[in-house]
């Protein structure tokens, strides 16, 4: 299927930059998601909220592994190029469990999807994030949830990923580089994840109930600060 494209290119420079659509074009025909519902493995769970996690994904590695999938066409094909994309804003519980799929929801309105595709370049992922996570945040609508998520995402700044990719790196060193680029953020306020081969996958930033950075709970996981991590540059 051929798309008519509406260009929305954002040029960025190395060092501490905001991300992360190096080039993003939104199709005239916005993809339509299918419902995302609770299941036996992912049940409805209504719990008090103790804080939040803002999750961002390193797109070059994602596209290396998933670029041939139809669902990844917008992110990984058609000339688009991304750095970090917005995975989602997740309410955390007070303990190890978290709320999810708190209420039934229809499909996202297409204007909401269109407005945020250059941050989260997958309509289906957006449907999943709202269904699983956003529905548990009191008072939020799809529009307000994605506006809040996008505002937190857009204020982030990033280290020179090109330079970091060309030298030995640990998860702790990467967290330090992220912290230097973002005033008020310290390495213990984030979790760095990687795939089984050590390629950088995601960064999880821990937030309190007022959406301010806070120290991550010990149970949240992520790589050990001493773990080696590599950064896939993709087509850069």
N, C-alpha and C positions, 0 to 999 in steps of 0.2 A: 504493500500500500504506500502510495506516495503522499507526502504531507505538503501542505502549503505552510511556509514557515514565517513566523514573525520574529525578527531578530531582536535579541536582547543581550548583546555582548558586553561583558565587563572586563576591562583590562586591569591586571594587577602587576605589582612589581615585587621583587624579592624583599627579604627582611621581614619586619613585623607588618603584615598586611592583613586586610580583612578578606575573608573568603566568602564564597570561594568558587564562584562561577567564572572560570577563565573565559568560557564561551558557552552561552545558553540560549537556545532558540526553542520557543514553545510552539507546538503544532496548533494549527487553526482548529483542528478537531481534537479536543481534550480527551485523553483516554478515560474510559468509564470503568471504575472498579467494580468488583463483585462484593457481596456482603462478607464481612469478617465476623465470625461468630464464636462463642465459647464452645469448648469441646471437653471430652473426658480428660484429655491431657492438659488442656488450658481452660479450667472451669471459671465460672463467675465467682468473684471473691470480693466482697465488700468489707474493707478494713479502714481504720483510721489512717490518715496520712501523717507521716513523720517528717517528710522532706521530699526532695525531688532529685532526679538525675536528668541532665541534659546530655544526650548521646550524639556524637558526631562520627561520621564514617569517612575513612580515607578512600576516596572514589577510585583512584588508579588501581589499587589492589582489588577492590570490589569488581571492577570491570575486567581485570585480568582473569578472575575466576568465573564471572557470570556474564561476560559481555555478549555471549551468543544467545542468551535467553531473550525471548520476546519481551518479557517484562522489563528488561534492562535497556531496551532500544533507545529510549529518550536519554538516559544517562550515559550510555557507552557508545552510541552510534550517532549517525546523522551529523557528525562534525562537532558535537558538544564536548566540552572539556571541563572537568570539575576538579577541585582540590578536596577540601572537606565538605561533605554534605550533611544536612540535618537529618539524623535518624529519627529522633523524637524527644519529647519531654515526658518523663515517666514519674508518676507519683510513687514514692516509696512508703513502705509501712513503718511502724515503730520498731518492729523486730525484723527477722529475716524474710518474712512473707510480705507481699505487696498487694494492693488492690488491683483488680483487673476486670474488664467486661462488666462494669457496674450497672449499666442499664442498656436496654435495647436501643438501637439507633438505625435510622435509614441511611442510604448512601449519601456521601458528601455532596453538597451542591457544587456544580461545575465551576461557578465563579470562585469558590474557595480553592478548589484544586488548581485552577489556572493561576491564581495569585501567588501560589507557593511552590510551583513546580521547579523554579530555579534554585530553591533551597532544598526541597525534598523531591528529586526528579523521578517520582514513581507515584502514580495515582493510587495504586493498590497499597503501597506502604503507607500513604497518608490515611487511607481508609482503616488500615490495621491500627495505626497509632491512635486515631480518634476512638475507634471501637474499644480497643483494649485499655488504653491509658486515659485519654481525654474524658471519657464518660465517667471517670471516677473523681473528677475535679469539680467540686460543687460550683454551680453557677456558670460554668463554661458552656459556650456554644461552639460549634465547629469553627466559626469565624474568629471568636475570641481566643480559642485554644491555639490555633495556628498563628495568629498574630502574636500571642505571647511567646510561643516557641521561637518564631522567627526573630523577634526582638532580642531574645537572649542569644540566639545564634549569630545575629549580625553584629553584635557588639564585640564578639571575639576577634582577636588578632592572632596571627600565626608567625612562628619563626620561619627562617629560610629553609623550606623543606628540601630544596635542591641541594644546598650545602650539607644539611644533616644526612641526606641519603648517601653521601660520598665519603663518610667517615665511620669508624666503629662507633656504635651507639648502644646505650642501655635504655631501658624503659625509664629509669630514674633521670638520666640525662635529657631524654626527650621531655619529660614532665617539667624539668627545670627550664628548658627552653620555652615551653608553652607559658610557664609562670612569668618568665621575664618579659614576654610579649603582652601580658595582661595584668595590669595593676590590680592588686587585691586578691590575685589568685596565687596559691602556693602549691608545690608539688603534691602535698598530702590532701589536696582538695580535688584530685582527679585520679582516675584509674585508666591505665593504658592496656589495651588488649591487642593480641596478635593472633594470626592463624597458626596452624601446627608447624609451619615452616619458618616461623619467626617474623613474617611480614606484618607491619603495622596494619591493624584492622580498624579499631575504634578508640576514641577517648571519651570517657564518662566523667562529666563534671558534676560534683555534688553540691546541691543547693539546699538551703533551709526552707522553712515554710513561707518565708518572705521572698524567696527566689534570689537570695544572696549566697555567694560561695561559702561553703563550710567544709570542714574536714570530713573525709569519707569514712563511713563505718568500716570496721575491720572485716566484716563478713561479705563485703561487696565484691571481693575478688579482684581480678586484674593481674597483670604481671608483677613479679617481684621487681623492685627497683634495680636489682643487679642483672636481670634477665636481658640478654641481647635482643635487639629489635632492628629490623631492616625496613627501609622505606622504598616501596616500589614506585619508580618515577613514571612508568607507563610511557606515554607518547611525548613527554616533555623532553 
